[in-house]
Amino acid sequence: MKTKLFFFFALIFTLQACDNSDSVSEKPDHRELGLKRLMINQQALNLARDNGIPLNLSDYPHVGLTSIDDGTYVVYGLIVANHTGEGAKISVESEYDDVSVVITEKQEESRRVYTVTVTRAGHNAKVVYEVSFLGDLSEK
């Protein structure tokens, strides 16, 4: 239980896209890949905020933040990440079924880093995101 709480308390979320345009509509790779949204569990957001962990989605001006009925925040134009406290589940939501997603993970000292690379068959579009968490997610 302690480790689960530490995971949430030490949550850091960073996103890095390949280009720096200000809106999803100006991002040709996002359009070509049909990328739709990122979802972050409300409990993770609350615990991060309550413990002073920097989680400022306004740092990403190309992203629009809304909230849906179950309390999950939805950020359009990025990946889907669902935090349960027992590890990170990362998947991509796209309007196309020929989108390929490769997720690699590695432990770097005190943080776990997931690199998500999204491509689409027959297209040159490629988007790379990085999601990182403090702590070892493999701990029980």
A tleap script that builds the chain and sets N, CA, C and O, in Angstrom:
source leaprc.protein.ff14SB
mol = sequence {
  NMET LYS THR LYS LEU PHE PHE PHE PHE ALA
  LEU ILE PHE THR LEU GLN ALA CYS ASP ASN
  SER ASP SER VAL SER GLU LYS PRO ASP HIE
  ARG GLU LEU GLY LEU LYS ARG LEU MET ILE
  ASN GLN GLN ALA LEU ASN LEU ALA ARG ASP
  ASN GLY ILE PRO LEU ASN LEU SER ASP TYR
  PRO HIE VAL GLY LEU THR SER ILE ASP ASP
  GLY THR TYR VAL VAL TYR GLY LEU ILE VAL
  ALA ASN HIE THR GLY GLU GLY ALA LYS ILE
  SER VAL GLU SER GLU TYR ASP ASP VAL SER
  VAL VAL ILE THR GLU LYS GLN GLU GLU SER
  ARG ARG VAL TYR THR VAL THR VAL THR ARG
  ALA GLY HIE ASN ALA LYS VAL VAL TYR GLU
  VAL SER PHE LEU GLY ASP LEU SER GLU CLYS
}
set mol.1.N position { 0.828 -1.200 0.000 }
set mol.1.CA position { 0.000 0.000 0.000 }
set mol.1.C position { 0.870 1.261 0.000 }
set mol.1.O position { 0.574 2.241 -0.684 }
set mol.2.N position { 1.965 1.209 0.796 }
set mol.2.CA position { 2.865 2.352 0.862 }
set mol.2.C position { 3.441 2.706 -0.504 }
set mol.2.O position { 3.519 3.873 -0.887 }
set mol.3.N position { 3.846 1.647 -1.234 }
set mol.3.CA position { 4.449 1.878 -2.545 }
set mol.3.C position { 3.438 2.452 -3.519 }
set mol.3.O position { 3.777 3.310 -4.334 }
set mol.4.N position { 2.184 1.982 -3.440 }
set mol.4.CA position { 1.133 2.510 -4.319 }
set mol.4.C position { 0.943 4.005 -4.069 }
set mol.4.O position { 0.823 4.790 -5.010 }
set mol.5.N position { 0.916 4.390 -2.793 }
set mol.5.CA position { 0.753 5.811 -2.468 }
set mol.5.C position { 1.968 6.605 -2.932 }
set mol.5.O position { 1.831 7.714 -3.449 }
set mol.6.N position { 3.162 6.035 -2.744 }
set mol.6.CA position { 4.362 6.724 -3.202 }
set mol.6.C position { 4.309 6.959 -4.699 }
set mol.6.O position { 4.694 8.019 -5.192 }
set mol.7.N position { 3.819 5.940 -5.422 }
set mol.7.CA position { 3.714 6.071 -6.880 }
set mol.7.C position { 2.885 7.294 -7.246 }
set mol.7.O position { 3.282 8.089 -8.098 }
set mol.8.N position { 1.714 7.444 -6.589 }
set mol.8.CA position { 0.857 8.585 -6.897 }
set mol.8.C position { 1.484 9.885 -6.409 }
set mol.8.O position { 1.443 10.898 -7.108 }
set mol.9.N position { 2.066 9.857 -5.205 }
set mol.9.CA position { 2.644 11.072 -4.666 }
set mol.9.C position { 3.802 11.557 -5.522 }
set mol.9.O position { 4.034 12.760 -5.636 }
set mol.10.N position { 4.525 10.629 -6.120 }
set mol.10.CA position { 5.720 11.000 -6.864 }
set mol.10.C position { 5.476 11.074 -8.363 }
set mol.10.O position { 6.419 11.091 -9.155 }
set mol.11.N position { 4.214 11.118 -8.745 }
set mol.11.CA position { 3.882 11.122 -10.172 }
set mol.11.C position { 4.407 12.373 -10.869 }
set mol.11.O position { 4.169 13.497 -10.426 }
set mol.12.N position { 5.109 12.160 -11.944 }
set mol.12.CA position { 5.501 13.271 -12.813 }
set mol.12.C position { 5.098 12.877 -14.215 }
set mol.12.O position { 5.364 11.758 -14.655 }
set mol.13.N position { 4.468 13.779 -14.906 }
set mol.13.CA position { 3.995 13.465 -16.250 }
set mol.13.C position { 4.612 14.461 -17.209 }
set mol.13.O position { 4.417 15.668 -17.064 }
set mol.14.N position { 5.348 13.971 -18.180 }
set mol.14.CA position { 5.907 14.868 -19.194 }
set mol.14.C position { 5.551 14.343 -20.562 }
set mol.14.O position { 5.514 13.133 -20.786 }
set mol.15.N position { 5.300 15.221 -21.442 }
set mol.15.CA position { 4.972 14.844 -22.812 }
set mol.15.C position { 5.879 15.622 -23.753 }
set mol.15.O position { 6.093 16.822 -23.581 }
set mol.16.N position { 6.400 14.931 -24.735 }
set mol.16.CA position { 7.238 15.596 -25.724 }
set mol.16.C position { 6.776 15.155 -27.096 }
set mol.16.O position { 6.822 13.969 -27.424 }
set mol.17.N position { 6.335 16.096 -27.889 }
set mol.17.CA position { 5.945 15.770 -29.266 }
set mol.17.C position { 7.086 16.134 -30.199 }
set mol.17.O position { 7.970 16.913 -29.842 }
set mol.18.N position { 7.060 15.569 -31.387 }
set mol.18.CA position { 8.149 15.797 -32.350 }
set mol.18.C position { 8.224 17.237 -32.834 }
set mol.18.O position { 9.314 17.736 -33.114 }
set mol.19.N position { 7.083 17.912 -32.936 }
set mol.19.CA position { 7.118 19.297 -33.392 }
set mol.19.C position { 6.511 20.192 -32.326 }
set mol.19.O position { 5.976 19.707 -31.330 }
set mol.20.N position { 6.596 21.509 -32.538 }
set mol.20.CA position { 6.172 22.444 -31.503 }
set mol.20.C position { 5.054 23.364 -31.950 }
set mol.20.O position { 4.965 24.489 -31.459 }
set mol.21.N position { 4.196 22.928 -32.864 }
set mol.21.CA position { 3.085 23.762 -33.317 }
set mol.21.C position { 2.125 24.023 -32.163 }
set mol.21.O position { 2.132 23.303 -31.165 }
set mol.22.N position { 1.304 25.052 -32.305 }
set mol.22.CA position { 0.437 25.444 -31.206 }
set mol.22.C position { -0.935 24.793 -31.206 }
set mol.22.O position { -1.670 24.948 -30.231 }
set mol.23.N position { -1.309 24.084 -32.239 }
set mol.23.CA position { -2.613 23.424 -32.204 }
set mol.23.C position { -2.546 22.107 -32.932 }
set mol.23.O position { -1.722 21.907 -33.824 }
set mol.24.N position { -3.435 21.206 -32.533 }
set mol.24.CA position { -3.463 19.893 -33.156 }
set mol.24.C position { -3.733 20.030 -34.644 }
set mol.24.O position { -3.168 19.288 -35.447 }
set mol.25.N position { -4.598 20.980 -35.025 }
set mol.25.CA position { -4.924 21.146 -36.442 }
set mol.25.C position { -3.709 21.582 -37.253 }
set mol.25.O position { -3.661 21.363 -38.464 }
set mol.26.N position { -2.717 22.202 -36.590 }
set mol.26.CA position { -1.505 22.618 -37.291 }
set mol.26.C position { -0.438 21.526 -37.273 }
set mol.26.O position { 0.652 21.722 -37.810 }
set mol.27.N position { -0.735 20.395 -36.670 }
set mol.27.CA position { 0.219 19.302 -36.578 }
set mol.27.C position { -0.128 18.253 -37.625 }
set mol.27.O position { -0.998 17.415 -37.389 }
set mol.28.N position { 0.531 18.283 -38.767 }
set mol.28.CA position { 0.171 17.340 -39.833 }
set mol.28.C position { 0.317 15.884 -39.403 }
set mol.28.O position { -0.482 15.041 -39.810 }
set mol.29.N position { 1.332 15.573 -38.581 }
set mol.29.CA position { 1.501 14.190 -38.148 }
set mol.29.C position { 0.344 13.737 -37.272 }
set mol.29.O position { -0.109 12.597 -37.382 }
set mol.30.N position { -0.139 14.620 -36.403 }
set mol.30.CA position { -1.296 14.271 -35.579 }
set mol.30.C position { -2.517 14.005 -36.448 }
set mol.30.O position { -3.258 13.051 -36.209 }
set mol.31.N position { -2.728 14.849 -37.458 }
set mol.31.CA position { -3.876 14.663 -38.360 }
set mol.31.C position { -3.760 13.358 -39.128 }
set mol.31.O position { -4.724 12.598 -39.227 }
set mol.32.N position { -2.569 13.099 -39.675 }
set mol.32.CA position { -2.360 11.892 -40.479 }
set mol.32.C position { -2.533 10.630 -39.653 }
set mol.32.O position { -2.992 9.608 -40.161 }
set mol.33.N position { -2.168 10.699 -38.389 }
set mol.33.CA position { -2.278 9.531 -37.514 }
set mol.33.C position { -3.664 9.429 -36.878 }
set mol.33.O position { -4.000 8.394 -36.303 }
set mol.34.N position { -4.472 10.490 -36.971 }
set mol.34.CA position { -5.811 10.466 -36.404 }
set mol.34.C position { -5.820 10.404 -34.884 }
set mol.34.O position { -6.771 9.896 -34.291 }
set mol.35.N position { -4.767 10.916 -34.246 }
set mol.35.CA position { -4.681 10.827 -32.786 }
set mol.35.C position { -5.780 11.642 -32.131 }
set mol.35.O position { -6.096 12.750 -32.565 }
set mol.36.N position { -6.360 11.077 -31.076 }
set mol.36.CA position { -7.539 11.699 -30.490 }
set mol.36.C position { -7.346 12.282 -29.088 }
set mol.36.O position { -7.617 13.465 -28.881 }
set mol.37.N position { -6.887 11.487 -28.126 }
set mol.37.CA position { -6.911 12.039 -26.770 }
set mol.37.C position { -6.003 11.321 -25.784 }
set mol.37.O position { -5.525 10.212 -26.025 }
set mol.38.N position { -5.788 12.001 -24.668 }
set mol.38.CA position { -5.055 11.481 -23.522 }
set mol.38.C position { -6.005 11.484 -22.338 }
set mol.38.O position { -6.725 12.461 -22.133 }
set mol.39.N position { -6.024 10.432 -21.567 }
set mol.39.CA position { -6.859 10.408 -20.365 }
set mol.39.C position { -5.980 10.123 -19.151 }
set mol.39.O position { -5.161 9.204 -19.166 }
set mol.40.N position { -6.158 10.909 -18.117 }
set mol.40.CA position { -5.389 10.724 -16.890 }
set mol.40.C position { -6.384 10.535 -15.748 }
set mol.40.O position { -7.304 11.336 -15.583 }
set mol.41.N position { -6.202 9.497 -14.977 }
set mol.41.CA position { -7.093 9.185 -13.867 }
set mol.41.C position { -7.182 10.372 -12.888 }
set mol.41.O position { -6.164 10.954 -12.515 }
set mol.42.N position { -8.395 10.713 -12.487 }
set mol.42.CA position { -8.629 11.865 -11.607 }
set mol.42.C position { -7.888 11.737 -10.277 }
set mol.42.O position { -7.377 12.728 -9.756 }
set mol.43.N position { -7.827 10.530 -9.727 }
set mol.43.CA position { -7.153 10.342 -8.441 }
set mol.43.C position { -5.667 10.694 -8.557 }
set mol.43.O position { -5.093 11.306 -7.656 }
set mol.44.N position { -5.054 10.300 -9.675 }
set mol.44.CA position { -3.638 10.613 -9.874 }
set mol.44.C position { -3.427 12.124 -9.953 }
set mol.44.O position { -2.475 12.658 -9.383 }
set mol.45.N position { -4.329 12.809 -10.668 }
set mol.45.CA position { -4.227 14.266 -10.761 }
set mol.45.C position { -4.384 14.918 -9.388 }
set mol.45.O position { -3.622 15.816 -9.031 }
set mol.46.N position { -5.377 14.462 -8.619 }
set mol.46.CA position { -5.628 15.040 -7.299 }
set mol.46.C position { -4.450 14.833 -6.363 }
set mol.46.O position { -4.014 15.768 -5.692 }
set mol.47.N position { -3.928 13.600 -6.314 }
set mol.47.CA position { -2.814 13.313 -5.421 }
set mol.47.C position { -1.567 14.083 -5.826 }
set mol.47.O position { -0.825 14.574 -4.975 }
set mol.48.N position { -1.341 14.186 -7.132 }
set mol.48.CA position { -0.187 14.962 -7.601 }
set mol.48.C position { -0.327 16.420 -7.180 }
set mol.48.O position { 0.614 17.015 -6.655 }
set mol.49.N position { -1.511 16.991 -7.413 }
set mol.49.CA position { -1.748 18.394 -7.061 }
set mol.49.C position { -1.630 18.610 -5.548 }
set mol.49.O position { -0.999 19.568 -5.103 }
set mol.50.N position { -2.244 17.711 -4.755 }
set mol.50.CA position { -2.239 17.854 -3.299 }
set mol.50.C position { -0.844 17.758 -2.702 }
set mol.50.O position { -0.596 18.272 -1.611 }
set mol.51.N position { 0.069 17.101 -3.414 }
set mol.51.CA position { 1.417 16.919 -2.893 }
set mol.51.C position { 2.446 17.789 -3.595 }
set mol.51.O position { 3.650 17.557 -3.486 }
set mol.52.N position { 1.956 18.802 -4.323 }
set mol.52.CA position { 2.852 19.772 -4.925 }
set mol.52.C position { 3.675 19.241 -6.091 }
set mol.52.O position { 4.706 19.818 -6.436 }
set mol.53.N position { 3.221 18.132 -6.706 }
set mol.53.CA position { 3.945 17.586 -7.858 }
set mol.53.C position { 3.577 18.406 -9.094 }
set mol.53.O position { 2.392 18.611 -9.356 }
set mol.54.N position { 4.555 18.875 -9.855 }
set mol.54.CA position { 4.238 19.669 -11.045 }
set mol.54.C position { 3.542 18.812 -12.105 }
set mol.54.O position { 4.118 17.842 -12.597 }
set mol.55.N position { 2.332 19.161 -12.447 }
set mol.55.CA position { 1.571 18.447 -13.475 }
set mol.55.C position { 0.745 19.499 -14.185 }
set mol.55.O position { -0.475 19.552 -14.035 }
set mol.56.N position { 1.418 20.337 -14.959 }
set mol.56.CA position { 0.768 21.493 -15.546 }
set mol.56.C position { 0.544 21.278 -17.031 }
set mol.56.O position { 1.440 21.496 -17.846 }
set mol.57.N position { -0.674 20.844 -17.377 }
set mol.57.CA position { -0.960 20.556 -18.774 }
set mol.57.C position { -1.031 21.820 -19.621 }
set mol.57.O position { -0.996 21.741 -20.849 }
set mol.58.N position { -1.130 22.987 -18.983 }
set mol.58.CA position { -1.153 24.223 -19.761 }
set mol.58.C position { 0.218 24.526 -20.361 }
set mol.58.O position { 0.358 25.451 -21.162 }
set mol.59.N position { 1.236 23.742 -19.973 }
set mol.59.CA position { 2.548 23.875 -20.605 }
set mol.59.C position { 2.514 23.415 -22.052 }
set mol.59.O position { 3.458 23.650 -22.806 }
set mol.60.N position { 1.430 22.760 -22.438 }
set mol.60.CA position { 1.296 22.219 -23.787 }
set mol.60.C position { 0.150 22.938 -24.481 }
set mol.60.O position { -0.980 22.452 -24.449 }
set mol.61.N position { 0.413 24.101 -25.118 }
set mol.61.CA position { -0.663 24.953 -25.625 }
set mol.61.C position { -1.465 24.328 -26.767 }
set mol.61.O position { -2.553 24.810 -27.081 }
set mol.62.N position { -0.949 23.256 -27.402 }
set mol.62.CA position { -1.687 22.632 -28.492 }
set mol.62.C position { -2.754 21.672 -27.967 }
set mol.62.O position { -3.454 21.032 -28.751 }
set mol.63.N position { -2.878 21.572 -26.645 }
set mol.63.CA position { -3.770 20.600 -26.023 }
set mol.63.C position { -4.989 21.307 -25.436 }
set mol.63.O position { -4.861 22.374 -24.835 }
set mol.64.N position { -6.176 20.712 -25.611 }
set mol.64.CA position { -7.377 21.254 -24.988 }
set mol.64.C position { -7.832 20.328 -23.881 }
set mol.64.O position { -8.014 19.136 -24.127 }
set mol.65.N position { -8.021 20.824 -22.677 }
set mol.65.CA position { -8.375 19.998 -21.522 }
set mol.65.C position { -9.856 20.112 -21.223 }
set mol.65.O position { -10.378 21.213 -21.049 }
set mol.66.N position { -10.531 18.979 -21.164 }
set mol.66.CA position { -11.942 18.946 -20.778 }
set mol.66.C position { -12.119 17.869 -19.727 }
set mol.66.O position { -11.180 17.126 -19.441 }
set mol.67.N position { -13.290 17.773 -19.153 }
set mol.67.CA position { -13.560 16.734 -18.165 }
set mol.67.C position { -14.810 15.983 -18.595 }
set mol.67.O position { -15.774 16.590 -19.063 }
set mol.68.N position { -14.797 14.659 -18.438 }
set mol.68.CA position { -15.979 13.876 -18.768 }
set mol.68.C position { -16.619 13.362 -17.491 }
set mol.68.O position { -16.037 13.482 -16.413 }
set mol.69.N position { -17.811 12.792 -17.600 }
set mol.69.CA position { -18.650 12.482 -16.444 }
set mol.69.C position { -18.001 11.647 -15.350 }
set mol.69.O position { -18.281 11.866 -14.172 }
set mol.70.N position { -17.132 10.686 -15.709 }
set mol.70.CA position { -16.560 9.823 -14.670 }
set mol.70.C position { -15.379 10.464 -13.948 }
set mol.70.O position { -14.696 9.796 -13.172 }
set mol.71.N position { -15.129 11.755 -14.195 }
set mol.71.CA position { -14.061 12.451 -13.493 }
set mol.71.C position { -12.699 12.295 -14.141 }
set mol.71.O position { -11.695 12.729 -13.576 }
set mol.72.N position { -12.645 11.686 -15.308 }
set mol.72.CA position { -11.376 11.544 -16.021 }
set mol.72.C position { -11.145 12.778 -16.870 }
set mol.72.O position { -12.043 13.225 -17.584 }
set mol.73.N position { -9.960 13.320 -16.793 }
set mol.73.CA position { -9.619 14.448 -17.656 }
set mol.73.C position { -9.248 13.927 -19.033 }
set mol.73.O position { -8.563 12.913 -19.160 }
set mol.74.N position { -9.695 14.611 -20.039 }
set mol.74.CA position { -9.430 14.208 -21.413 }
set mol.74.C position { -8.672 15.322 -22.105 }
set mol.74.O position { -9.111 16.472 -22.107 }
set mol.75.N position { -7.530 14.984 -22.694 }
set mol.75.CA position { -6.732 15.953 -23.411 }
set mol.75.C position { -6.675 15.502 -24.861 }
set mol.75.O position { -6.102 14.455 -25.163 }
set mol.76.N position { -7.252 16.267 -25.744 }
set mol.76.CA position { -7.334 15.849 -27.138 }
set mol.76.C position { -6.015 16.047 -27.862 }
set mol.76.O position { -5.317 17.038 -27.649 }
set mol.77.N position { -5.685 15.099 -28.714 }
set mol.77.CA position { -4.495 15.189 -29.546 }
set mol.77.C position { -3.300 14.419 -29.027 }
set mol.77.O position { -2.227 14.479 -29.629 }
set mol.78.N position { -3.452 13.689 -27.919 }
set mol.78.CA position { -2.310 12.977 -27.364 }
set mol.78.C position { -2.654 11.515 -27.083 }
set mol.78.O position { -3.681 11.016 -27.543 }
set mol.79.N position { -1.787 10.826 -26.321 }
set mol.79.CA position { -1.986 9.418 -26.026 }
set mol.79.C position { -2.951 9.211 -24.866 }
set mol.79.O position { -3.354 10.171 -24.209 }
set mol.80.N position { -3.316 7.972 -24.618 }
set mol.80.CA position { -4.181 7.624 -23.499 }
set mol.80.C position { -3.325 6.975 -22.424 }
set mol.80.O position { -2.641 5.986 -22.692 }
set mol.81.N position { -3.352 7.513 -21.219 }
set mol.81.CA position { -2.615 6.907 -20.114 }
set mol.81.C position { -3.564 6.730 -18.939 }
set mol.81.O position { -4.217 7.685 -18.520 }
set mol.82.N position { -3.645 5.532 -18.413 }
set mol.82.CA position { -4.539 5.255 -17.297 }
set mol.82.C position { -3.708 4.757 -16.117 }
set mol.82.O position { -3.076 3.705 -16.205 }
set mol.83.N position { -3.707 5.503 -15.021 }
set mol.83.CA position { -2.873 5.178 -13.876 }
set mol.83.C position { -3.721 4.503 -12.799 }
set mol.83.O position { -4.694 5.084 -12.320 }
set mol.84.N position { -3.353 3.270 -12.417 }
set mol.84.CA position { -4.136 2.536 -11.429 }
set mol.84.C position { -3.424 2.437 -10.092 }
set mol.84.O position { -4.030 2.012 -9.109 }
set mol.85.N position { -2.165 2.814 -10.026 }
set mol.85.CA position { -1.395 2.664 -8.798 }
set mol.85.C position { -0.623 1.357 -8.796 }
set mol.85.O position { 0.236 1.151 -7.939 }
set mol.86.N position { -0.913 0.472 -9.736 }
set mol.86.CA position { -0.191 -0.795 -9.821 }
set mol.86.C position { 0.587 -0.847 -11.125 }
set mol.86.O position { 0.863 -1.930 -11.640 }
set mol.87.N position { 0.941 0.299 -11.658 }
set mol.87.CA position { 1.648 0.364 -12.927 }
set mol.87.C position { 0.929 1.304 -13.859 }
set mol.87.O position { -0.140 1.818 -13.529 }
set mol.88.N position { 1.506 1.533 -15.023 }
set mol.88.CA position { 0.916 2.459 -15.982 }
set mol.88.C position { 0.428 1.677 -17.185 }
set mol.88.O position { 1.159 0.859 -17.744 }
set mol.89.N position { -0.795 1.927 -17.576 }
set mol.89.CA position { -1.323 1.327 -18.798 }
set mol.89.C position { -1.365 2.435 -19.839 }
set mol.89.O position { -2.024 3.455 -19.640 }
set mol.90.N position { -0.674 2.237 -20.931 }
set mol.90.CA position { -0.591 3.271 -21.962 }
set mol.90.C position { -1.088 2.686 -23.268 }
set mol.90.O position { -0.631 1.625 -23.692 }
set mol.91.N position { -2.011 3.365 -23.900 }
set mol.91.CA position { -2.468 2.945 -25.222 }
set mol.91.C position { -2.792 4.182 -26.034 }
set mol.91.O position { -2.898 5.281 -25.489 }
set mol.92.N position { -2.949 4.006 -27.327 }
set mol.92.CA position { -3.225 5.134 -28.203 }
set mol.92.C position { -4.622 5.002 -28.771 }
set mol.92.O position { -5.032 3.918 -29.187 }
set mol.93.N position { -5.344 6.091 -28.788 }
set mol.93.CA position { -6.669 6.108 -29.388 }
set mol.93.C position { -6.586 6.902 -30.684 }
set mol.93.O position { -6.207 8.073 -30.684 }
set mol.94.N position { -6.942 6.257 -31.783 }
set mol.94.CA position { -6.865 6.888 -33.098 }
set mol.94.C position { -8.138 6.602 -33.875 }
set mol.94.O position { -8.830 5.617 -33.615 }
set mol.95.N position { -8.442 7.476 -34.836 }
set mol.95.CA position { -9.606 7.218 -35.672 }
set mol.95.C position { -9.315 6.196 -36.760 }
set mol.95.O position { -10.238 5.752 -37.442 }
set mol.96.N position { -8.057 5.812 -36.939 }
set mol.96.CA position { -7.683 4.860 -37.991 }
set mol.96.C position { -7.274 3.531 -37.378 }
set mol.96.O position { -6.725 3.492 -36.277 }
set mol.97.N position { -7.543 2.430 -38.099 }
set mol.97.CA position { -7.183 1.116 -37.554 }
set mol.97.C position { -5.831 0.619 -38.055 }
set mol.97.O position { -5.400 -0.469 -37.672 }
set mol.98.N position { -5.151 1.397 -38.906 }
set mol.98.CA position { -3.833 0.973 -39.390 }
set mol.98.C position { -2.697 1.742 -38.714 }
set mol.98.O position { -1.597 1.852 -39.256 }
set mol.99.N position { -2.983 2.270 -37.526 }
set mol.99.CA position { -1.957 2.983 -36.773 }
set mol.99.C position { -1.167 1.969 -35.938 }
set mol.99.O position { -1.745 1.105 -35.279 }
set mol.100.N position { 0.150 2.090 -35.977 }
set mol.100.CA position { 1.025 1.181 -35.246 }
set mol.100.C position { 1.615 1.909 -34.042 }
set mol.100.O position { 2.058 3.053 -34.150 }
set mol.101.N position { 1.616 1.232 -32.897 }
set mol.101.CA position { 2.119 1.834 -31.667 }
set mol.101.C position { 3.203 0.940 -31.077 }
set mol.101.O position { 2.976 -0.249 -30.855 }
set mol.102.N position { 4.371 1.503 -30.825 }
set mol.102.CA position { 5.438 0.761 -30.164 }
set mol.102.C position { 5.711 1.459 -28.836 }
set mol.102.O position { 6.009 2.653 -28.799 }
set mol.103.N position { 5.605 0.698 -27.745 }
set mol.103.CA position { 5.850 1.259 -26.417 }
set mol.103.C position { 7.056 0.549 -25.819 }
set mol.103.O position { 7.059 -0.674 -25.683 }
set mol.104.N position { 8.075 1.315 -25.464 }
set mol.104.CA position { 9.234 0.741 -24.786 }
set mol.104.C position { 9.292 1.336 -23.390 }
set mol.104.O position { 8.900 2.483 -23.179 }
set mol.105.N position { 9.777 0.560 -22.447 }
set mol.105.CA position { 9.903 1.075 -21.090 }
set mol.105.C position { 11.270 0.735 -20.532 }
set mol.105.O position { 11.853 -0.300 -20.856 }
set mol.106.N position { 11.772 1.624 -19.688 }
set mol.106.CA position { 13.051 1.362 -19.037 }
set mol.106.C position { 13.080 2.065 -17.693 }
set mol.106.O position { 12.407 3.075 -17.490 }
set mol.107.N position { 13.867 1.517 -16.779 }
set mol.107.CA position { 14.057 2.117 -15.469 }
set mol.107.C position { 15.308 2.968 -15.535 }
set mol.107.O position { 16.383 2.457 -15.850 }
set mol.108.N position { 15.191 4.261 -15.244 }
set mol.108.CA position { 16.340 5.170 -15.215 }
set mol.108.C position { 16.498 5.685 -13.805 }
set mol.108.O position { 15.753 6.569 -13.384 }
set mol.109.N position { 17.444 5.155 -13.073 }
set mol.109.CA position { 17.672 5.531 -11.686 }
set mol.109.C position { 16.365 5.500 -10.915 }
set mol.109.O position { 15.852 4.419 -10.626 }
set mol.110.N position { 15.813 6.658 -10.573 }
set mol.110.CA position { 14.611 6.660 -9.727 }
set mol.110.C position { 13.326 6.889 -10.510 }
set mol.110.O position { 12.309 7.245 -9.916 }
set mol.111.N position { 13.344 6.694 -11.827 }
set mol.111.CA position { 12.101 6.883 -12.565 }
set mol.111.C position { 11.935 5.829 -13.645 }
set mol.111.O position { 12.909 5.319 -14.200 }
set mol.112.N position { 10.697 5.522 -13.926 }
set mol.112.CA position { 10.349 4.607 -15.018 }
set mol.112.C position { 9.939 5.463 -16.205 }
set mol.112.O position { 9.120 6.371 -16.065 }
set mol.113.N position { 10.500 5.180 -17.370 }
set mol.113.CA position { 10.235 5.981 -18.563 }
set mol.113.C position { 9.606 5.111 -19.639 }
set mol.113.O position { 10.134 4.054 -19.984 }
set mol.114.N position { 8.479 5.561 -20.163 }
set mol.114.CA position { 7.827 4.896 -21.287 }
set mol.114.C position { 7.981 5.790 -22.510 }
set mol.114.O position { 7.666 6.978 -22.450 }
set mol.115.N position { 8.456 5.239 -23.605 }
set mol.115.CA position { 8.521 5.985 -24.857 }
set mol.115.C position { 7.481 5.383 -25.789 }
set mol.115.O position { 7.486 4.178 -26.042 }
set mol.116.N position { 6.594 6.221 -26.294 }
set mol.116.CA position { 5.505 5.775 -27.156 }
set mol.116.C position { 5.737 6.348 -28.551 }
set mol.116.O position { 5.749 7.566 -28.728 }
set mol.117.N position { 5.919 5.483 -29.532 }
set mol.117.CA position { 6.128 5.911 -30.917 }
set mol.117.C position { 4.927 5.477 -31.743 }
set mol.117.O position { 4.567 4.300 -31.757 }
set mol.118.N position { 4.311 6.427 -32.428 }
set mol.118.CA position { 3.108 6.150 -33.212 }
set mol.118.C position { 3.402 6.392 -34.687 }
set mol.118.O position { 3.892 7.459 -35.057 }
set mol.119.N position { 3.104 5.402 -35.534 }
set mol.119.CA position { 3.262 5.547 -36.980 }
set mol.119.C position { 2.021 4.983 -37.665 }
set mol.119.O position { 1.186 4.349 -37.020 }
set mol.120.N position { 1.902 5.214 -38.968 }
set mol.120.CA position { 0.763 4.712 -39.729 }
set mol.120.C position { 1.256 4.145 -41.057 }
set mol.120.O position { 2.081 4.761 -41.732 }
set mol.121.N position { 0.752 2.976 -41.426 }
set mol.121.CA position { 1.181 2.294 -42.651 }
set mol.121.C position { 0.972 3.189 -43.869 }
set mol.121.O position { -0.095 3.776 -44.046 }
set mol.122.N position { 2.010 3.285 -44.708 }
set mol.122.CA position { 1.908 4.054 -45.938 }
set mol.122.C position { 1.995 5.558 -45.762 }
set mol.122.O position { 1.767 6.303 -46.715 }
set mol.123.N position { 2.318 6.016 -44.570 }
set mol.123.CA position { 2.414 7.455 -44.291 }
set mol.123.C position { 3.765 7.739 -43.652 }
set mol.123.O position { 4.351 6.869 -43.008 }
set mol.124.N position { 4.251 8.954 -43.832 }
set mol.124.CA position { 5.515 9.346 -43.221 }
set mol.124.C position { 5.331 9.899 -41.811 }
set mol.124.O position { 6.307 10.215 -41.132 }
set mol.125.N position { 4.089 10.016 -41.376 }
set mol.125.CA position { 3.813 10.626 -40.071 }
set mol.125.C position { 4.397 9.792 -38.937 }
set mol.125.O position { 4.335 8.562 -38.951 }
set mol.126.N position { 4.961 10.485 -37.964 }
set mol.126.CA position { 5.498 9.819 -36.783 }
set mol.126.C position { 5.408 10.794 -35.621 }
set mol.126.O position { 5.795 11.956 -35.748 }
set mol.127.N position { 4.896 10.325 -34.485 }
set mol.127.CA position { 4.821 11.150 -33.285 }
set mol.127.C position { 5.417 10.335 -32.145 }
set mol.127.O position { 5.130 9.146 -32.005 }
set mol.128.N position { 6.241 10.977 -31.338 }
set mol.128.CA position { 6.860 10.302 -30.199 }
set mol.128.C position { 6.492 11.055 -28.920 }
set mol.128.O position { 6.616 12.278 -28.854 }
set mol.129.N position { 6.037 10.312 -27.903 }
set mol.129.CA position { 5.735 10.896 -26.600 }
set mol.129.C position { 6.592 10.208 -25.554 }
set mol.129.O position { 7.008 9.062 -25.726 }
set mol.130.N position { 6.849 10.914 -24.479 }
set mol.130.CA position { 7.537 10.302 -23.348 }
set mol.130.C position { 6.668 10.491 -22.108 }
set mol.130.O position { 6.198 11.594 -21.830 }
set mol.131.N position { 6.461 9.413 -21.373 }
set mol.131.CA position { 5.711 9.467 -20.119 }
set mol.131.C position { 6.648 8.942 -19.045 }
set mol.131.O position { 7.181 7.841 -19.180 }
set mol.132.N position { 6.859 9.706 -17.982 }
set mol.132.CA position { 7.784 9.233 -16.953 }
set mol.132.C position { 7.173 9.361 -15.572 }
set mol.132.O position { 6.383 10.268 -15.311 }
set mol.133.N position { 7.548 8.437 -14.682 }
set mol.133.CA position { 7.060 8.404 -13.312 }
set mol.133.C position { 8.251 8.246 -12.385 }
set mol.133.O position { 9.198 7.532 -12.712 }
set mol.134.N position { 8.216 8.904 -11.234 }
set mol.134.CA position { 9.240 8.679 -10.223 }
set mol.134.C position { 8.935 7.361 -9.533 }
set mol.134.O position { 7.770 7.009 -9.349 }
set mol.135.N position { 9.974 6.631 -9.150 }
set mol.135.CA position { 9.778 5.376 -8.443 }
set mol.135.C position { 9.821 4.188 -9.378 }
set mol.135.O position { 9.747 4.342 -10.597 }
set mol.136.N position { 9.940 3.006 -8.806 }
set mol.136.CA position { 9.992 1.774 -9.574 }
set mol.136.C position { 8.597 1.174 -9.596 }
set mol.136.O position { 8.097 0.730 -8.562 }
set mol.137.N position { 7.964 1.155 -10.760 }
set mol.137.CA position { 6.587 0.666 -10.861 }
set mol.137.C position { 6.491 -0.831 -10.664 }
set mol.137.O position { 5.388 -1.353 -10.500 }
set mol.138.N position { 7.624 -1.548 -10.673 }
set mol.138.CA position { 7.566 -2.989 -10.509 }
set mol.138.C position { 7.517 -3.383 -9.030 }
set mol.138.O position { 7.284 -4.548 -8.709 }
set mol.139.N position { 7.734 -2.426 -8.135 }
set mol.139.CA position { 7.688 -2.725 -6.699 }
set mol.139.C position { 6.275 -3.081 -6.296 }
set mol.139.O position { 5.306 -2.560 -6.848 }
set mol.140.N position { 6.166 -3.978 -5.325 }
set mol.140.CA position { 4.833 -4.365 -4.814 }
set mol.140.C position { 4.534 -3.606 -3.551 }
set mol.140.O position { 3.468 -3.784 -2.962 }
savepdb mol mol.pdb
quit
